[in-house]
Amino acid sequence: MLTKIQNVILCCFLFLSTLCNCKSSSVGFGYSSHNQVNVLEKPLHNGQVIYEINKNEYFDIIQYDVEENSKTPFKWHKVRRSGSNSSGYIHQDQTVSTNKTQIFLPVTKDNYGLVIASKLMLRQYPDAKSSVLEQLNTKSIVNILDEGKSQVFVDGKLSYWLRVKTKNNLIGFVFSPYIVPGVSEEFLLSLSEFESPETGWAYVNKSPKHVYQKVNGKLKSQGNDEIQEGEFYRFKSRFLASNGEIYLRLVKEEAKTPDWYADTEVETIFSYYIPIKYLKSSSRYALLYSSVSNSNAQTKKMIELMDRQNREDFDIDKTQINSFVHAGKRIYVITTEFMNKYDSCIGFFCSSPKWVYVFSEDGELLFHRSSASEEDITFTNSNGKYRITTLEVTPPEGDKPAGIKTYDKFVFDGKTFVFEN
């Protein structure tokens, strides 16, 4: 029979054991899409590597975002290899979509999802190239288990993966833009028609005979004389009709800013719902352009590399790709600028910032630079000396006199472009 002292000691032991287990238990899981993901002893970029996580390996998340108040774009997570007691730290850059790991945390609300794609693949891993476990039809209902916290590109869309369970009791991953979350299965099934906000670009594979406009909440058809085959259009929402057909709402907008101090006036030229069967869509203009163009494989690769560098869309019509060979390797210099937010723009604030990116042929970013909207960036070759020149002009409003030009020159030193005095 236990004495009072022994009872107290046992209770303390059980309490401390529970406390320790709570601290070391996982709050989610991670997935590695690359080999050689370094796990560090401390949350420091120069920390000691204690082990590596391999491709297609899952690991436990012990603590998500250990530095919650940090103002940097990097998030540190305390992790543990599954089935092991060895813990350490990995980091993610929140400004890019090329992280080697993906983090998943359990959903806290809206545990059900409605499929709003014509065909949605349930995959073994959160990877568009992994095995298909099941093909989900429009209006299928899934149980959402975990939500990804890492944005990635899939078919030109920037979003995250969901871990779900289907009616066939299969557990896998689906891409979130094609799922409408809801609090219950009954609520989602009650949605005979549903429109969800979604922005991106659509390429017309075949010109439809009819376009649709929404009148009193219902789609009404009319003849088409504006949506043309082979053209790109912006879209602003996805509509699921009661018959299960899916539409994208294509828009054309014109912006006017008469003077420096005036507000921008936006006029909608048209807003049409088009059946998705006529379209190829993407959240990124450059990636959509690359997928339908006749460009060679290396040019497409450079466009895709450039597009990953910024969340804004680049204007491919105003993009130039030059190259030169150094030490037997080709170097690519891309000058470009952002797409305007509107299809046409009149007046002030219509120009976009200019950018230059330099990549090696194997995809390494060697140099990048930007200039303001009214300026320019040029690349020149003078007798084998490669230069990038940026021009900046002081604006009409500000502390400095307007119109003062400043040129910065950068010369290739064999590895990157460095400032030339």
SULZI-V582406 format. One record per backbone hydrogen bond with DSSP energy under -0.5 kcal/mol. CO is the residue of the C=O (numbers start at 1). NH is the residue of the N-H. E is the energy in kcal/mol with one decimal. If there is no record, write none. Layout:
{{CO	NH	E} {CO	NH	E}}
This chain:
{{3	7	-2.3} {4	8	-2.2} {5	9	-2.5} {6	10	-2.7} {7	11	-2.6} {8	12	-2.4} {9	13	-2.3} {10	14	-2.6} {11	15	-2.4} {12	16	-2.6} {13	17	-2.5} {14	18	-2.3} {15	19	-2.4} {16	20	-2.6} {17	21	-2.5} {18	22	-2.2} {19	23	-1.8} {20	24	-1.9} {21	25	-1.3} {27	106	-0.7} {28	61	-2.3} {29	104	-3.0} {30	59	-1.9} {31	33	-0.6} {31	102	-2.4} {32	56	-2.8} {36	38	-0.7} {37	53	-2.4} {38	40	-0.5} {39	50	-2.8} {39	51	-1.2} {40	89	-2.4} {42	44	-2.7} {44	47	-1.9} {48	41	-2.7} {51	39	-2.6} {53	37	-2.2} {54	57	-1.3} {57	32	-1.9} {58	82	-0.7} {59	30	-3.2} {60	62	-0.7} {60	80	-2.0} {61	27	-3.6} {61	28	-0.9} {63	78	-2.3} {67	70	-1.9} {73	94	-2.9} {75	92	-2.1} {76	66	-2.6} {77	79	-0.5} {77	90	-2.1} {78	62	-2.3} {78	63	-1.7} {79	88	-2.2} {80	60	-3.0} {81	84	-2.0} {85	87	-0.6} {86	81	-1.3} {88	79	-2.7} {89	40	-3.1} {90	77	-2.7} {92	75	-2.7} {92	94	-0.7} {93	96	-1.2} {100	33	-2.6} {100	34	-0.7} {102	31	-2.3} {103	149	-2.9} {104	29	-2.1} {105	147	-3.1} {111	144	-3.1} {112	182	-2.4} {113	142	-2.3} {114	180	-2.6} {115	139	-2.8} {118	138	-0.7} {120	136	-3.6} {121	123	-0.7} {122	133	-3.6} {122	134	-1.2} {123	173	-2.6} {125	127	-2.5} {127	130	-1.9} {131	124	-2.4} {131	133	-0.6} {134	122	-3.1} {134	136	-0.6} {136	120	-2.7} {137	140	-1.8} {140	115	-2.4} {142	113	-2.4} {142	144	-0.6} {143	145	-0.6} {143	165	-2.3} {145	107	-1.6} {146	163	-2.4} {147	105	-2.1} {149	151	-0.5} {152	159	-2.4} {154	157	-2.0} {156	283	-0.8} {156	284	-0.7} {157	154	-2.4} {157	159	-0.7} {159	152	-3.5} {160	176	-2.5} {161	148	-2.3} {162	164	-0.6} {162	174	-2.2} {163	145	-2.9} {163	146	-1.7} {164	172	-2.0} {165	143	-2.9} {166	169	-2.0} {170	166	-2.4} {172	164	-2.6} {173	123	-2.9} {174	162	-2.8} {175	178	-1.4} {176	179	-2.2} {178	116	-2.5} {179	181	-0.6} {180	114	-2.5} {182	112	-2.0} {184	188	-1.7} {185	189	-2.2} {186	190	-1.2} {188	191	-1.2} {190	192	-1.4} {194	240	-3.7} {196	238	-2.5} {200	235	-2.2} {201	282	-2.3} {202	233	-2.5} {203	205	-0.8} {203	280	-2.1} {204	230	-3.0} {209	224	-1.8} {211	222	-2.2} {212	273	-3.4} {213	215	-0.6} {213	220	-3.0} {215	218	-1.8} {218	215	-3.6} {220	213	-2.3} {222	211	-2.4} {223	225	-0.5} {226	228	-0.9} {228	231	-1.4} {231	204	-2.1} {233	202	-3.1} {234	251	-2.2} {235	200	-1.7} {236	198	-1.6} {237	249	-2.3} {238	196	-2.6} {239	241	-0.6} {239	247	-2.6} {240	194	-2.2} {241	244	-1.9} {245	241	-2.9} {246	276	-2.8} {247	239	-3.0} {248	250	-0.9} {248	274	-2.6} {249	236	-2.2} {250	272	-2.5} {251	234	-0.7} {252	269	-2.8} {252	270	-1.2} {253	343	-1.2} {253	344	-1.1} {254	267	-3.1} {255	346	-2.3} {256	265	-3.2} {257	348	-2.2} {259	262	-0.8} {264	266	-0.5} {265	256	-2.3} {265	267	-0.5} {267	254	-2.7} {267	269	-0.7} {270	252	-1.9} {272	250	-2.9} {272	274	-0.5} {273	212	-1.5} {274	248	-2.3} {275	278	-1.9} {276	279	-1.7} {278	205	-2.2} {278	206	-1.2} {280	203	-3.2} {282	201	-3.9} {284	288	-1.8} {285	289	-3.0} {286	290	-2.6} {287	291	-1.8} {288	292	-1.2} {289	292	-0.6} {289	293	-1.2} {296	300	-2.2} {297	301	-2.0} {298	302	-2.2} {299	303	-2.3} {300	304	-2.3} {301	305	-2.3} {302	306	-2.6} {303	307	-2.3} {304	308	-1.2} {306	309	-1.7} {307	310	-0.9} {313	339	-2.8} {314	316	-0.9} {315	318	-1.2} {316	319	-1.6} {320	322	-0.6} {320	335	-2.2} {322	333	-3.1} {324	331	-3.6} {326	329	-2.0} {329	326	-3.1} {330	361	-1.0} {331	324	-2.0} {332	334	-0.5} {332	359	-2.4} {333	322	-2.9} {333	335	-0.5} {334	357	-2.6} {335	320	-2.7} {336	355	-2.9} {337	315	-3.0} {344	255	-2.6} {346	257	-2.5} {347	350	-0.5} {353	338	-1.3} {354	371	-2.2} {355	336	-2.6} {356	369	-1.8} {357	334	-3.4} {358	366	-3.2} {358	367	-1.3} {359	332	-3.1} {360	363	-2.0} {364	360	-2.2} {364	366	-0.6} {367	358	-2.7} {369	356	-2.3} {371	354	-1.1} {372	354	-0.5} {372	375	-1.4} {376	391	-2.7} {378	389	-2.7} {380	387	-2.5} {381	383	-0.6} {382	385	-1.2} {384	386	-0.7} {385	382	-2.4} {386	412	-2.2} {387	380	-2.6} {388	410	-2.4} {389	378	-2.6} {390	408	-2.3} {391	376	-0.9} {392	406	-2.7} {394	403	-2.4} {401	404	-0.8} {404	394	-1.8} {406	392	-2.4} {408	390	-2.7} {409	420	-3.1} {410	388	-2.5} {411	418	-2.7} {416	413	-2.7} {416	415	-0.5} {416	418	-0.5} {418	411	-2.6} {419	421	-0.6}}
